[in-house]
Amino acid sequence: MAEFDNTNRGVLFKNDNKKEDKHPDYQGKINVDGVDKQISLWIKTSNKDGKKFFSASISEPYVKKEEQVKQVVNSVIEEDDLPF
């Protein structure tokens, strides 16, 4: 069976952890030209005519602080030019 190509595709899920207005209403993952990104979507209401619309943001995937530290430590350990 052929592997499914997710290039330029994504998925959104309702954000059940929304606690503030600035938090997105929906979040998910999207692949843009072969690069995985995070997508956030807000449902907004126009001040002009009261119509609803979507506002979206695409960013680098969220990485927990602990994972960031692990990535940095691992990259330092893998360096070939360590002095010892």
N, C-alpha and C positions, 0 to 999 in steps of 0.2 A: 504494500500500500504506500502511496506517495505521501511524503510529509507535507502538511499544510503550510503555506507561505503566509506569515503574518505581516509582511512588509506593508507599510502604509495602512495599517488597520489598528483598531483600538477597542477598548471596552470601558464603560462607565458603570459605577455602582452608587446607589444612594449612600450618602455619608451619614451613618447612624451615630457618629461621634461629634456631630456639629454642636458646639456649645456657644459660639458667638456668631454674629452676622458676617464677620470677615472670613469665617471658615466656609469652604465650598459646600454647595448642596450635593454635588456629585463628584466622585474622584475615580480615577482609573489609570490604566496604562495605555500607551499608544506607541506605535512604531512609526518613525518618520525616516524614510530613506534608509532603513536598516538599523536605525539607532533607537533603542528603547528610551522612552520619556514618560514623565508623569503628566496626566491631564487633570485639571480641576475645572469645574463648571458651576456657575452661580446662576440662579433664576432671579432676574431683576425686573423692576417695574419702571417704565418710562415716566419721568416727571411731566413730560409734555402732554401725552395723551392717555396715560395709564395702562398702556399695552405692556404685556410681559415679553421678555426676551432673554436670551442666554448670553452670558459673558464667560469666556473661556481663557484659560492660561495653560501653556505647555512649559514644563521645566524639567530639569534633571531629576531623576528618580530620588525620592527621599531616602536618606541613609541615616540610621540611628547613630548617635554619637559613639556608642561602643563599637559599632562596625567601622566607623571612620578611623578610630584609634587602631583597630586591628589591621585595617588596610595599610595605614602608615607604618606600623611596626613590621608587618610582613614585607613591605617594599624595602625597608631599611635592611632587614635580615637578608633579603635576596640580592643585595648589592654585591657585586664581585670585587669592588675596590675597598673592602673593609681593611683597616690597618692591622688586623691580627689574624 
